[in-house]
Amino acid sequence: MDQTKKQLPTFDDKAEALYYSPLFRTWFSLVGLCKLPWNDIEPANNWEIYQGMEAAKVPEHVQDYCWLFEGVTGKPLAWEKLILESEVVHNLQRLFNLKMGYGTRKHDTIPYRAMGPVTKEEYESRKERYDEQLKGIVRGQH
């Protein structure tokens, strides 16, 4: 959203996305619904009604998921309850990861190997390092 579409121009926008995105994704997983309509489909009249809001913040999308939930379960669901339910499970997942020894800053990095090499020449210039790193990962010694 930010790097390709420049939809998060301010720090507050970025912070809000970092809060809501994982919660919506967790909720979709909980109820077995696809995130495609929420994430990628904008209403035809988005520019007129919602001033060009990105799909993730269009109230119509969130309400559609609440209606889907009600249609399947027969129980009404307000978007605030959707977020609260998801937040509880998301935090439980995070606590479980911490209990299992994951989820710290140490684990919140991209593996060096994923960042390079990007060219054949770069790989060949440090072939031994890259090969040893891959062997360590395969052996479980990352």
The first five atom37 places (N, CA, C, CB, O) and aatype in JSON, in Angstrom:
{
  "aatype": [12, 3, 5, 16, 11, 11, 5, 10, 14, 16, 13, 3, 3, 11, 0, 6, 0, 10, 18, 18, 15, 14, 10, 13, 1, 16, 17, 13, 15, 10, 19, 7, 10, 4, 11, 10, 14, 17, 2, 3, 9, 6, 14, 0, 2, 2, 17, 6, 9, 18, 5, 7, 12, 6, 0, 0, 11, 19, 14, 6, 8, 19, 5, 3, 18, 4, 17, 10, 13, 6, 7, 19, 16, 7, 11, 14, 10, 0, 17, 6, 11, 10, 9, 10, 6, 15, 6, 19, 19, 8, 2, 10, 5, 1, 10, 13, 2, 10, 11, 12, 7, 18, 7, 16, 1, 11, 8, 3, 16, 9, 14, 18, 1, 0, 12, 7, 14, 19, 16, 11, 6, 6, 18, 6, 15, 1, 11, 6, 1, 18, 3, 6, 5, 10, 11, 7, 9, 19, 1, 7, 5, 8],
  "atom_mask": [
    [1, 1, 1, 1, 1],
    [1, 1, 1, 1, 1],
    [1, 1, 1, 1, 1],
    [1, 1, 1, 1, 1],
    [1, 1, 1, 1, 1],
    [1, 1, 1, 1, 1],
    [1, 1, 1, 1, 1],
    [1, 1, 1, 1, 1],
    [1, 1, 1, 1, 1],
    [1, 1, 1, 1, 1],
    [1, 1, 1, 1, 1],
    [1, 1, 1, 1, 1],
    [1, 1, 1, 1, 1],
    [1, 1, 1, 1, 1],
    [1, 1, 1, 1, 1],
    [1, 1, 1, 1, 1],
    [1, 1, 1, 1, 1],
    [1, 1, 1, 1, 1],
    [1, 1, 1, 1, 1],
    [1, 1, 1, 1, 1],
    [1, 1, 1, 1, 1],
    [1, 1, 1, 1, 1],
    [1, 1, 1, 1, 1],
    [1, 1, 1, 1, 1],
    [1, 1, 1, 1, 1],
    [1, 1, 1, 1, 1],
    [1, 1, 1, 1, 1],
    [1, 1, 1, 1, 1],
    [1, 1, 1, 1, 1],
    [1, 1, 1, 1, 1],
    [1, 1, 1, 1, 1],
    [1, 1, 1, 0, 1],
    [1, 1, 1, 1, 1],
    [1, 1, 1, 1, 1],
    [1, 1, 1, 1, 1],
    [1, 1, 1, 1, 1],
    [1, 1, 1, 1, 1],
    [1, 1, 1, 1, 1],
    [1, 1, 1, 1, 1],
    [1, 1, 1, 1, 1],
    [1, 1, 1, 1, 1],
    [1, 1, 1, 1, 1],
    [1, 1, 1, 1, 1],
    [1, 1, 1, 1, 1],
    [1, 1, 1, 1, 1],
    [1, 1, 1, 1, 1],
    [1, 1, 1, 1, 1],
    [1, 1, 1, 1, 1],
    [1, 1, 1, 1, 1],
    [1, 1, 1, 1, 1],
    [1, 1, 1, 1, 1],
    [1, 1, 1, 0, 1],
    [1, 1, 1, 1, 1],
    [1, 1, 1, 1, 1],
    [1, 1, 1, 1, 1],
    [1, 1, 1, 1, 1],
    [1, 1, 1, 1, 1],
    [1, 1, 1, 1, 1],
    [1, 1, 1, 1, 1],
    [1, 1, 1, 1, 1],
    [1, 1, 1, 1, 1],
    [1, 1, 1, 1, 1],
    [1, 1, 1, 1, 1],
    [1, 1, 1, 1, 1],
    [1, 1, 1, 1, 1],
    [1, 1, 1, 1, 1],
    [1, 1, 1, 1, 1],
    [1, 1, 1, 1, 1],
    [1, 1, 1, 1, 1],
    [1, 1, 1, 1, 1],
    [1, 1, 1, 0, 1],
    [1, 1, 1, 1, 1],
    [1, 1, 1, 1, 1],
    [1, 1, 1, 0, 1],
    [1, 1, 1, 1, 1],
    [1, 1, 1, 1, 1],
    [1, 1, 1, 1, 1],
    [1, 1, 1, 1, 1],
    [1, 1, 1, 1, 1],
    [1, 1, 1, 1, 1],
    [1, 1, 1, 1, 1],
    [1, 1, 1, 1, 1],
    [1, 1, 1, 1, 1],
    [1, 1, 1, 1, 1],
    [1, 1, 1, 1, 1],
    [1, 1, 1, 1, 1],
    [1, 1, 1, 1, 1],
    [1, 1, 1, 1, 1],
    [1, 1, 1, 1, 1],
    [1, 1, 1, 1, 1],
    [1, 1, 1, 1, 1],
    [1, 1, 1, 1, 1],
    [1, 1, 1, 1, 1],
    [1, 1, 1, 1, 1],
    [1, 1, 1, 1, 1],
    [1, 1, 1, 1, 1],
    [1, 1, 1, 1, 1],
    [1, 1, 1, 1, 1],
    [1, 1, 1, 1, 1],
    [1, 1, 1, 1, 1],
    [1, 1, 1, 0, 1],
    [1, 1, 1, 1, 1],
    [1, 1, 1, 0, 1],
    [1, 1, 1, 1, 1],
    [1, 1, 1, 1, 1],
    [1, 1, 1, 1, 1],
    [1, 1, 1, 1, 1],
    [1, 1, 1, 1, 1],
    [1, 1, 1, 1, 1],
    [1, 1, 1, 1, 1],
    [1, 1, 1, 1, 1],
    [1, 1, 1, 1, 1],
    [1, 1, 1, 1, 1],
    [1, 1, 1, 1, 1],
    [1, 1, 1, 1, 1],
    [1, 1, 1, 0, 1],
    [1, 1, 1, 1, 1],
    [1, 1, 1, 1, 1],
    [1, 1, 1, 1, 1],
    [1, 1, 1, 1, 1],
    [1, 1, 1, 1, 1],
    [1, 1, 1, 1, 1],
    [1, 1, 1, 1, 1],
    [1, 1, 1, 1, 1],
    [1, 1, 1, 1, 1],
    [1, 1, 1, 1, 1],
    [1, 1, 1, 1, 1],
    [1, 1, 1, 1, 1],
    [1, 1, 1, 1, 1],
    [1, 1, 1, 1, 1],
    [1, 1, 1, 1, 1],
    [1, 1, 1, 1, 1],
    [1, 1, 1, 1, 1],
    [1, 1, 1, 1, 1],
    [1, 1, 1, 1, 1],
    [1, 1, 1, 0, 1],
    [1, 1, 1, 1, 1],
    [1, 1, 1, 1, 1],
    [1, 1, 1, 1, 1],
    [1, 1, 1, 0, 1],
    [1, 1, 1, 1, 1],
    [1, 1, 1, 1, 1]
  ],
  "atom_positions": [
    [[0.81, -1.19, 0.0], [0.0, 0.0, 0.0], [0.85, 1.26, 0.0], [-0.92, 0.0, 1.19], [0.55, 2.23, -0.7]],
    [[1.9, 1.24, 0.77], [2.7, 2.46, 0.91], [3.73, 2.58, -0.2], [3.38, 2.48, 2.26], [3.83, 3.61, -0.86]],
    [[4.51, 1.53, -0.4], [5.61, 1.64, -1.34], [5.17, 1.64, -2.8], [6.57, 0.53, -1.12], [5.79, 2.3, -3.63]],
    [[4.1, 0.91, -3.12], [3.7, 0.85, -4.52], [2.62, 1.86, -4.88], [3.21, -0.53, -4.85], [2.61, 2.38, -6.0]],
    [[1.71, 2.14, -3.95], [0.6, 3.03, -4.26], [0.65, 4.37, -3.53], [-0.69, 2.35, -3.94], [-0.18, 5.24, -3.78]],
    [[1.62, 4.53, -2.63], [1.76, 5.78, -1.85], [0.45, 6.15, -1.15], [2.21, 6.94, -2.77], [0.07, 7.32, -1.13]],
    [[-0.24, 5.14, -0.57], [-1.51, 5.38, 0.07], [-1.38, 5.7, 1.56], [-2.39, 4.19, -0.11], [-2.39, 5.95, 2.22]],
    [[-0.18, 5.69, 2.08], [0.01, 6.0, 3.5], [1.0, 7.15, 3.63], [0.52, 4.75, 4.27], [2.15, 6.95, 4.01]],
    [[0.56, 8.36, 3.32], [1.49, 9.49, 3.26], [2.02, 9.98, 4.6], [0.84, 10.61, 2.58], [3.12, 10.53, 4.67]],
    [[1.26, 9.78, 5.68], [1.7, 10.32, 6.97], [2.07, 9.19, 7.93], [0.61, 11.21, 7.59], [1.71, 8.03, 7.72]],
    [[2.79, 9.56, 8.98], [3.15, 8.6, 10.01], [1.89, 8.01, 10.66], [4.04, 9.25, 11.08], [1.84, 6.82, 10.94]],
    [[0.88, 8.85, 10.9], [-0.37, 8.38, 11.51], [-1.06, 7.35, 10.61], [-1.32, 9.55, 11.78], [-1.61, 6.37, 11.1]],
    [[-1.03, 7.58, 9.29], [-1.61, 6.61, 8.36], [-0.88, 5.27, 8.43], [-1.57, 7.16, 6.92], [-1.51, 4.21, 8.42]],
    [[0.43, 5.34, 8.5], [1.23, 4.11, 8.59], [0.94, 3.36, 9.9], [2.74, 4.45, 8.5], [0.8, 2.14, 9.9]],
    [[0.86, 4.1, 11.0], [0.58, 3.49, 12.29], [-0.79, 2.83, 12.31], [0.67, 4.54, 13.41], [-0.96, 1.73, 12.83]],
    [[-1.77, 3.5, 11.73], [-3.12, 2.94, 11.67], [-3.14, 1.65, 10.85], [-4.1, 3.97, 11.08], [-3.78, 0.67, 11.24]],
    [[-2.44, 1.65, 9.73], [-2.38, 0.45, 8.88], [-1.68, -0.69, 9.62], [-1.64, 0.76, 7.56], [-2.09, -1.85, 9.52]],
    [[-0.63, -0.37, 10.37], [0.08, -1.41, 11.13], [-0.79, -1.99, 12.25], [1.37, -0.84, 11.73], [-0.58, -3.12, 12.67]],
    [[-1.74, -1.22, 12.71], [-2.66, -1.71, 13.74], [-3.78, -2.56, 13.11], [-3.27, -0.53, 14.53], [-4.02, -3.69, 13.54]],
    [[-4.45, -2.02, 12.1], [-5.64, -2.68, 11.56], [-5.35, -3.84, 10.62], [-6.46, -1.68, 10.86], [-6.07, -4.83, 10.64]],
    [[-4.34, -3.74, 9.79], [-4.1, -4.8, 8.79], [-3.95, -6.19, 9.4], [-2.85, -4.47, 8.0], [-4.63, -7.11, 8.96]],
    [[-3.1, -6.38, 10.4], [-2.99, -7.72, 10.99], [-4.29, -8.19, 11.63], [-1.87, -7.75, 12.02], [-4.6, -9.38, 11.64]],
    [[-5.06, -7.25, 12.18], [-6.3, -7.63, 12.84], [-7.34, -8.1, 11.82], [-6.86, -6.47, 13.65], [-8.02, -9.11, 12.03]],
    [[-7.46, -7.37, 10.73], [-8.39, -7.82, 9.69], [-7.95, -9.17, 9.12], [-8.5, -6.77, 8.57], [-8.77, -10.06, 8.93]],
    [[-6.68, -9.31, 8.85], [-6.19, -10.58, 8.29], [-6.4, -11.74, 9.26], [-4.7, -10.47, 7.94], [-6.75, -12.84, 8.85]],
    [[-6.21, -11.5, 10.54], [-6.46, -12.53, 11.54], [-7.94, -12.92, 11.52], [-6.04, -12.06, 12.95], [-8.27, -14.1, 11.56]],
    [[-8.82, -11.93, 11.46], [-10.25, -12.21, 11.46], [-10.64, -13.02, 10.23], [-11.05, -10.91, 11.52], [-11.44, -13.96, 10.34]],
    [[-10.1, -12.67, 9.07], [-10.42, -13.43, 7.85], [-10.02, -14.89, 8.03], [-9.69, -12.83, 6.62], [-10.77, -15.79, 7.63]],
    [[-8.88, -15.13, 8.62], [-8.43, -16.51, 8.86], [-9.34, -17.22, 9.86], [-6.98, -16.52, 9.37], [-9.64, -18.4, 9.7]],
    [[-9.77, -16.5, 10.89], [-10.63, -17.09, 11.9], [-11.94, -17.6, 11.32], [-10.92, -16.09, 13.0], [-12.41, -18.68, 11.68]],
    [[-12.53, -16.82, 10.43], [-13.85, -17.18, 9.9], [-13.77, -17.84, 8.53], [-14.72, -15.96, 9.82], [-14.8, -18.22, 7.98]],
    [[-12.58, -17.98, 7.98], [-12.42, -18.66, 6.7], [-12.89, -17.87, 5.5], [0.0, 0.0, 0.0], [-13.39, -18.45, 4.54]],
    [[-12.74, -16.56, 5.55], [-13.15, -15.72, 4.43], [-11.92, -15.19, 3.68], [-14.02, -14.55, 4.91], [-10.86, -14.99, 4.27]],
    [[-12.09, -14.97, 2.41], [-11.02, -14.44, 1.56], [-10.85, -12.95, 1.83], [-11.32, -14.7, 0.06], [-11.83, -12.23, 2.04]],
    [[-9.62, -12.49, 1.81], [-9.34, -11.06, 2.02], [-9.37, -10.27, 0.72], [-7.99, -10.89, 2.7], [-9.23, -9.05, 0.74]],
    [[-9.53, -10.94, -0.42], [-9.46, -10.26, -1.71], [-10.4, -9.05, -1.82], [-9.76, -11.23, -2.81], [-9.94, -7.98, -2.21]],
    [[-11.7, -9.19, -1.51], [-12.56, -8.01, -1.63], [-12.13, -6.86, -0.73], [-13.98, -8.38, -1.33], [-12.22, -5.7, -1.11]],
    [[-11.67, -7.19, 0.48], [-11.24, -6.14, 1.41], [-10.0, -5.44, 0.91], [-11.0, -6.73, 2.79], [-9.87, -4.22, 1.02]],
    [[-9.09, -6.21, 0.37], [-7.76, -5.71, 0.05], [-7.66, -5.08, -1.34], [-6.78, -6.8, 0.17], [-6.96, -4.08, -1.51]],
    [[-8.34, -5.66, -2.32], [-8.03, -5.3, -3.7], [-9.17, -4.73, -4.53], [-7.52, -6.48, -4.38], [-8.92, -4.24, -5.63]],
    [[-10.38, -4.78, -4.05], [-11.51, -4.34, -4.87], [-12.09, -3.06, -4.29], [-12.6, -5.45, -4.95], [-12.49, -3.01, -3.12]],
    [[-12.12, -2.04, -5.1], [-12.7, -0.77, -4.68], [-14.06, -0.62, -5.34], [-11.77, 0.43, -5.02], [-14.21, -0.97, -6.51]],
    [[-15.06, -0.09, -4.62], [-16.36, 0.15, -5.25], [-16.21, 1.1, -6.44], [-17.36, 0.72, -4.23], [-15.33, 1.95, -6.45]],
    [[-17.08, 0.94, -7.44], [-17.01, 1.78, -8.64], [-17.13, 3.26, -8.28], [-18.12, 1.4, -9.63], [-16.51, 4.1, -8.93]],
    [[-17.91, 3.56, -7.27], [-18.12, 4.96, -6.88], [-17.21, 5.39, -5.74], [-19.57, 5.17, -6.48], [-17.53, 6.34, -5.02]],
    [[-16.09, 4.71, -5.55], [-15.18, 5.0, -4.44], [-14.74, 6.46, -4.42], [-13.96, 4.1, -4.52], [-14.7, 7.09, -3.36]],
    [[-14.42, 7.0, -5.59], [-13.92, 8.38, -5.62], [-15.01, 9.38, -5.23], [-13.37, 8.72, -7.01], [-14.73, 10.39, -4.6]],
    [[-16.25, 9.09, -5.62], [-17.34, 10.01, -5.33], [-17.74, 9.96, -3.85], [-18.56, 9.69, -6.2], [-17.89, 10.99, -3.2]],
    [[-17.89, 8.74, -3.33], [-18.41, 8.59, -1.97], [-17.32, 8.66, -0.91], [-19.15, 7.28, -1.84], [-17.49, 9.34, 0.11]],
    [[-16.22, 7.97, -1.14], [-15.2, 7.83, -0.1], [-13.94, 8.64, -0.37], [-14.83, 6.38, 0.05], [-12.91, 8.39, 0.26]],
    [[-13.99, 9.58, -1.27], [-12.85, 10.44, -1.61], [-11.6, 9.62, -1.94], [-12.55, 11.39, -0.46], [-10.5, 10.01, -1.56]],
    [[-11.77, 8.5, -2.63], [-10.63, 7.71, -3.09], [-9.93, 6.91, -2.01], [0.0, 0.0, 0.0], [-8.77, 6.55, -2.17]],
    [[-10.63, 6.63, -0.91], [-10.02, 5.81, 0.15], [-9.52, 4.5, -0.41], [-11.03, 5.55, 1.28], [-10.14, 3.92, -1.31]],
    [[-8.39, 4.01, 0.12], [-7.94, 2.69, -0.3], [-8.94, 1.65, 0.17], [-6.53, 2.39, 0.25], [-9.68, 1.87, 1.13]],
    [[-8.94, 0.52, -0.51], [-9.96, -0.51, -0.28], [-10.04, -0.93, 1.19], [-9.67, -1.71, -1.13], [-11.14, -1.19, 1.69]],
    [[-8.92, -1.01, 1.87], [-8.9, -1.51, 3.25], [-9.66, -0.62, 4.22], [-7.48, -1.64, 3.72], [-10.06, -1.07, 5.29]],
    [[-9.88, 0.64, 3.86], [-10.56, 1.54, 4.79], [-11.97, 1.9, 4.34], [-9.75, 2.8, 4.95], [-12.64, 2.68, 5.01]],
    [[-12.44, 1.34, 3.24], [-13.77, 1.67, 2.76], [-14.8, 1.03, 3.69], [-13.96, 1.18, 1.29], [-14.86, -0.2, 3.8]],
    [[-15.62, 1.83, 4.35], [-16.59, 1.28, 5.31], [-17.49, 0.22, 4.7], [-17.44, 2.39, 5.88], [-17.89, -0.73, 5.38]],
    [[-17.82, 0.37, 3.43], [-18.67, -0.6, 2.75], [-18.04, -2.0, 2.78], [-18.92, -0.17, 1.29], [-18.75, -2.99, 2.93]],
    [[-16.74, -2.08, 2.65], [-16.06, -3.38, 2.68], [-16.17, -4.02, 4.06], [-14.6, -3.24, 2.29], [-16.49, -5.2, 4.18]],
    [[-15.89, -3.26, 5.08], [-15.96, -3.79, 6.44], [-17.39, -4.22, 6.75], [-15.46, -2.73, 7.47], [-17.61, -5.28, 7.33]],
    [[-18.35, -3.4, 6.36], [-19.76, -3.74, 6.59], [-20.15, -4.99, 5.83], [-20.67, -2.56, 6.19], [-20.92, -5.81, 6.34]],
    [[-19.63, -5.17, 4.62], [-19.93, -6.38, 3.84], [-19.5, -7.63, 4.6], [-19.23, -6.33, 2.47], [-20.23, -8.62, 4.61]],
    [[-18.34, -7.59, 5.24], [-17.88, -8.74, 6.0], [-18.76, -8.97, 7.23], [-16.42, -8.55, 6.43], [-19.02, -10.12, 7.6]],
    [[-19.21, -7.9, 7.85], [-20.12, -8.05, 8.99], [-21.42, -8.69, 8.53], [-20.4, -6.67, 9.66], [-21.97, -9.55, 9.22]],
    [[-21.92, -8.3, 7.36], [-23.15, -8.89, 6.83], [-22.94, -10.34, 6.43], [-23.65, -8.09, 5.62], [-23.82, -11.18, 6.65]],
    [[-21.78, -10.66, 5.86], [-21.49, -12.05, 5.53], [-21.51, -12.92, 6.79], [-20.12, -12.17, 4.83], [-22.08, -14.01, 6.81]],
    [[-20.88, -12.41, 7.83], [-20.85, -13.14, 9.1], [-22.28, -13.36, 9.62], [-20.01, -12.37, 10.16], [-22.62, -14.47, 10.04]],
    [[-23.09, -12.32, 9.59], [-24.47, -12.44, 10.06], [-25.27, -13.4, 9.18], [-25.14, -11.06, 10.09], [-26.09, -14.17, 9.68]],
    [[-25.04, -13.34, 7.87], [-25.76, -14.23, 6.96], [-25.45, -15.7, 7.21], [0.0, 0.0, 0.0], [-26.33, -16.55, 7.07]],
    [[-24.22, -16.0, 7.58], [-23.82, -17.4, 7.81], [-24.21, -17.86, 9.21], [-22.3, -17.55, 7.62], [-24.69, -18.99, 9.38]],
    [[-24.01, -17.01, 10.21], [-24.22, -17.43, 11.6], [-25.59, -17.03, 12.16], [-23.14, -16.86, 12.47], [-26.05, -17.62, 13.14]],
    [[-26.22, -16.04, 11.55], [-27.47, -15.52, 12.09], [-27.26, -14.53, 13.22], [0.0, 0.0, 0.0], [-28.22, -14.04, 13.8]],
    [[-25.99, -14.24, 13.53], [-25.67, -13.32, 14.63], [-25.15, -12.0, 14.05], [-24.63, -13.94, 15.6], [-24.2, -12.01, 13.25]],
    [[-25.74, -10.88, 14.43], [-25.22, -9.6, 13.95], [-23.81, -9.34, 14.5], [-26.16, -8.44, 14.35], [-23.48, -9.76, 15.61]],
    [[-23.01, -8.67, 13.72], [-21.64, -8.36, 14.13], [-21.31, -6.92, 13.73], [-20.63, -9.36, 13.49], [-21.32, -6.58, 12.55]],
    [[-21.0, -6.1, 14.71], [-20.56, -4.73, 14.45], [-19.06, -4.76, 14.16], [-20.88, -3.78, 15.66], [-18.36, -5.65, 14.64]],
    [[-18.58, -3.8, 13.39], [-17.15, -3.82, 13.02], [-16.27, -3.69, 14.25], [-16.84, -2.68, 12.03], [-15.17, -4.24, 14.27]],
    [[-16.73, -2.98, 15.28], [-15.93, -2.84, 16.5], [-15.74, -4.21, 17.17], [-16.59, -1.85, 17.48], [-14.67, -4.5, 17.7]],
    [[-16.77, -5.03, 17.15], [-16.69, -6.38, 17.73], [-15.77, -7.25, 16.87], [-18.11, -7.03, 17.84], [-15.01, -8.07, 17.4]],
    [[-15.85, -7.08, 15.57], [-14.96, -7.81, 14.66], [-13.5, -7.53, 15.03], [-15.23, -7.41, 13.18], [-12.7, -8.45, 15.14]],
    [[-13.18, -6.27, 15.22], [-11.81, -5.88, 15.57], [-11.43, -6.43, 16.95], [-11.66, -4.34, 15.56], [-10.33, -6.95, 17.12]],
    [[-12.33, -6.34, 17.91], [-12.05, -6.84, 19.26], [-11.8, -8.35, 19.25], [-13.22, -6.5, 20.21], [-10.85, -8.82, 19.87]],
    [[-12.65, -9.1, 18.56], [-12.46, -10.56, 18.48], [-11.1, -10.88, 17.86], [-13.59, -11.22, 17.64], [-10.36, -11.74, 18.35]],
    [[-10.78, -10.18, 16.81], [-9.52, -10.42, 16.13], [-8.33, -10.04, 17.0], [-9.47, -9.66, 14.83], [-7.32, -10.73, 17.02]],
    [[-8.46, -8.93, 17.73], [-7.37, -8.47, 18.59], [-7.05, -9.49, 19.67], [-7.72, -7.13, 19.22], [-5.88, -9.72, 19.99]],
    [[-8.09, -10.11, 20.24], [-7.89, -11.12, 21.27], [-7.09, -12.3, 20.71], [-9.24, -11.61, 21.82], [-6.13, -12.75, 21.34]],
    [[-7.48, -12.79, 19.54], [-6.79, -13.94, 18.94], [-5.38, -13.55, 18.49], [-7.6, -14.5, 17.75], [-4.44, -14.31, 18.68]],
    [[-5.25, -12.37, 17.89], [-3.93, -11.9, 17.44], [-2.96, -11.82, 18.61], [-4.06, -10.52, 16.75], [-1.81, -12.25, 18.5]],
    [[-3.41, -11.26, 19.73], [-2.55, -11.16, 20.91], [-2.23, -12.53, 21.49], [-3.2, -10.29, 21.98], [-1.11, -12.76, 21.96]],
    [[-3.2, -13.45, 21.47], [-2.95, -14.81, 21.94], [-1.89, -15.49, 21.06], [-4.26, -15.64, 21.93], [-1.01, -16.18, 21.58]],
    [[-1.97, -15.29, 19.74], [-0.95, -15.84, 18.84], [0.42, -15.27, 19.16], [-1.31, -15.54, 17.37], [1.41, -16.01, 19.18]],
    [[0.49, -13.99, 19.43], [1.77, -13.36, 19.76], [2.32, -13.9, 21.07], [1.61, -11.83, 19.85], [3.52, -14.17, 21.17]],
    [[1.45, -14.07, 22.07], [1.89, -14.63, 23.35], [2.38, -16.07, 23.19], [0.75, -14.58, 24.37], [3.39, -16.46, 23.78]],
    [[1.67, -16.85, 22.4], [2.08, -18.23, 22.16], [3.46, -18.26, 21.5], [1.04, -18.96, 21.27], [4.33, -19.05, 21.89]],
    [[3.67, -17.41, 20.49], [4.97, -17.35, 19.83], [6.07, -17.0, 20.83], [4.95, -16.31, 18.69], [7.15, -17.6, 20.81]],
    [[5.81, -16.03, 21.7], [6.81, -15.66, 22.72], [7.1, -16.84, 23.64], [6.32, -14.45, 23.54], [8.26, -17.1, 23.98]],
    [[6.05, -17.54, 24.06], [6.23, -18.7, 24.93], [7.09, -19.77, 24.25], [4.86, -19.29, 25.32], [7.85, -20.47, 24.92]],
    [[6.96, -19.89, 22.94], [7.71, -20.88, 22.17], [9.1, -20.36, 21.77], [6.92, -21.29, 20.93], [9.85, -21.06, 21.09]],
    [[9.43, -19.14, 22.17], [10.75, -18.6, 21.9], [10.87, -17.79, 20.62], [0.0, 0.0, 0.0], [11.97, -17.51, 20.16]],
    [[9.73, -17.41, 20.05], [9.74, -16.61, 18.82], [9.0, -15.31, 19.05], [9.09, -17.38, 17.64], [8.38, -15.12, 20.1]],
    [[9.08, -14.41, 18.09], [8.33, -13.18, 18.19], [9.08, -12.01, 18.78], [0.0, 0.0, 0.0], [8.49, -10.96, 19.04]],
    [[10.37, -12.17, 19.01], [11.16, -11.05, 19.53], [11.79, -10.3, 18.35], [12.26, -11.55, 20.51], [11.69, -10.74, 17.21]],
    [[12.43, -9.2, 18.64], [13.07, -8.4, 17.59], [14.08, -9.25, 16.81], [13.77, -7.17, 18.21], [14.29, -9.03, 15.61]],
    [[14.7, -10.2, 17.48], [15.68, -11.07, 16.82], [15.05, -11.81, 15.65], [16.26, -12.09, 17.82], [15.7, -12.07, 14.64]],
    [[13.77, -12.14, 15.78], [13.07, -12.89, 14.74], [12.36, -11.98, 13.75], [12.07, -13.83, 15.37], [11.76, -12.48, 12.8]],
    [[12.43, -10.69, 13.94], [11.7, -9.74, 13.1], [12.62, -9.13, 12.05], [11.07, -8.64, 13.97], [12.6, -7.92, 11.82]],
    [[13.41, -9.96, 11.43], [14.3, -9.49, 10.38], [14.22, -10.42, 9.18], [15.75, -9.39, 10.89], [13.88, -11.6, 9.3]],
    [[14.53, -9.89, 8.05], [14.6, -10.7, 6.84], [15.94, -11.42, 6.86], [14.43, -9.82, 5.55], [16.97, -10.8, 7.13]],
    [[15.95, -12.72, 6.57], [17.23, -13.42, 6.54], [18.18, -12.77, 5.54], [17.02, -14.91, 6.18], [17.77, -12.31, 4.47]],
    [[19.44, -12.74, 5.9], [20.44, -12.12, 5.04], [20.38, -12.71, 3.63], [21.85, -12.3, 5.62], [20.5, -11.99, 2.64]],
    [[20.18, -14.0, 3.56], [20.13, -14.68, 2.26], [19.0, -14.15, 1.39], [19.97, -16.19, 2.47], [19.12, -14.14, 0.16]],
    [[17.89, -13.72, 2.0], [16.76, -13.19, 1.24], [17.07, -11.83, 0.64], [15.53, -13.11, 2.12], [16.41, -11.38, -0.29]],
    [[18.09, -11.16, 1.19], [18.44, -9.83, 0.69], [19.54, -9.88, -0.36], [18.87, -8.94, 1.84], [19.85, -8.85, -0.96]],
    [[20.12, -11.01, -0.6], [21.19, -11.1, -1.58], [21.6, -12.52, -1.77], [0.0, 0.0, 0.0], [21.14, -13.36, -0.99]],
    [[22.38, -12.86, -2.68], [22.89, -11.97, -3.72], [21.82, -11.74, -4.79], [24.15, -12.56, -4.36], [20.91, -12.55, -4.97]],
    [[21.95, -10.64, -5.46], [20.97, -10.34, -6.49], [21.5, -10.6, -7.89], [20.52, -8.9, -6.36], [20.74, -10.64, -8.86]],
    [[22.78, -10.78, -8.0], [23.36, -11.09, -9.31], [24.27, -12.31, -9.2], [24.16, -9.87, -9.86], [24.71, -12.68, -8.11]],
    [[24.51, -12.92, -10.32], [25.4, -14.08, -10.37], [26.8, -13.68, -9.9], [25.45, -14.66, -11.81], [27.46, -14.44, -9.19]],
    [[27.25, -12.51, -10.3], [28.59, -12.04, -9.92], [28.69, -11.86, -8.41], [28.91, -10.72, -10.63], [29.71, -12.2, -7.81]],
    [[27.64, -11.33, -7.8], [27.67, -11.14, -6.35], [27.73, -12.49, -5.64], [26.43, -10.34, -5.88], [28.48, -12.65, -4.69]],
    [[26.94, -13.45, -6.11], [26.97, -14.78, -5.51], [28.36, -15.38, -5.63], [25.93, -15.7, -6.18], [28.91, -15.88, -4.65]],
    [[28.94, -15.32, -6.81], [30.26, -15.93, -7.02], [31.34, -15.25, -6.21], [30.62, -15.89, -8.49], [32.32, -15.89, -5.82]],
    [[31.2, -13.96, -5.94], [32.21, -13.24, -5.16], [32.2, -13.67, -3.69], [31.99, -11.73, -5.26], [33.2, -13.51, -2.99]],
    [[31.07, -14.22, -3.21], [30.97, -14.65, -1.81], [30.33, -16.03, -1.72], [30.14, -13.62, -0.99], [29.57, -16.33, -0.8]],
    [[30.64, -16.85, -2.69], [30.03, -18.17, -2.83], [30.13, -19.0, -1.55], [30.68, -18.91, -3.97], [29.14, -19.6, -1.11]],
    [[31.31, -19.04, -0.95], [31.49, -19.86, 0.26], [30.56, -19.4, 1.38], [32.94, -19.8, 0.72], [29.94, -20.22, 2.06]],
    [[30.47, -18.1, 1.57], [29.6, -17.58, 2.65], [28.15, -17.95, 2.4], [29.74, -16.04, 2.77], [27.47, -18.45, 3.3]],
    [[27.65, -17.71, 1.18], [26.26, -18.03, 0.87], [25.99, -19.53, 0.99], [25.91, -17.53, -0.53], [24.96, -19.93, 1.52]],
    [[26.89, -20.35, 0.5], [26.7, -21.8, 0.56], [26.71, -22.3, 2.0], [27.79, -22.52, -0.26], [25.89, -23.15, 2.37]],
    [[27.62, -21.79, 2.82], [27.66, -22.2, 4.23], [26.4, -21.75, 4.97], [28.91, -21.62, 4.92], [25.87, -22.48, 5.81]],
    [[25.93, -20.56, 4.65], [24.72, -20.07, 5.28], [23.54, -20.97, 4.93], [24.43, -18.62, 4.86], [22.75, -21.32, 5.81]],
    [[23.41, -21.35, 3.68], [22.33, -22.25, 3.27], [22.46, -23.62, 3.93], [22.32, -22.4, 1.75], [21.45, -24.19, 4.34]],
    [[23.67, -24.15, 4.03], [23.88, -25.44, 4.68], [23.47, -25.36, 6.14], [25.35, -25.89, 4.55], [22.86, -26.29, 6.67]],
    [[23.79, -24.25, 6.82], [23.39, -24.07, 8.21], [21.89, -24.03, 8.38], [0.0, 0.0, 0.0], [21.36, -24.58, 9.35]],
    [[21.21, -23.37, 7.45], [19.75, -23.31, 7.52], [19.16, -24.69, 7.34], [19.19, -22.35, 6.45], [18.24, -25.07, 8.07]],
    [[19.67, -25.46, 6.39], [19.18, -26.81, 6.15], [19.41, -27.69, 7.36], [19.85, -27.41, 4.93], [18.57, -28.53, 7.68]],
    [[20.53, -27.5, 8.05], [20.84, -28.3, 9.24], [20.14, -27.76, 10.49], [22.34, -28.32, 9.48], [20.24, -28.36, 11.56]],
    [[19.42, -26.65, 10.36], [18.72, -26.09, 11.5], [19.61, -25.24, 12.38], [0.0, 0.0, 0.0], [19.3, -25.03, 13.55]],
    [[20.7, -24.73, 11.84], [21.64, -23.93, 12.62], [21.61, -22.47, 12.19], [23.06, -24.49, 12.48], [22.67, -21.84, 12.09]],
    [[20.46, -21.92, 11.93], [20.39, -20.54, 11.49], [20.46, -19.69, 12.69], [19.15, -20.24, 10.68], [20.42, -18.47, 12.58]]
  ]
}
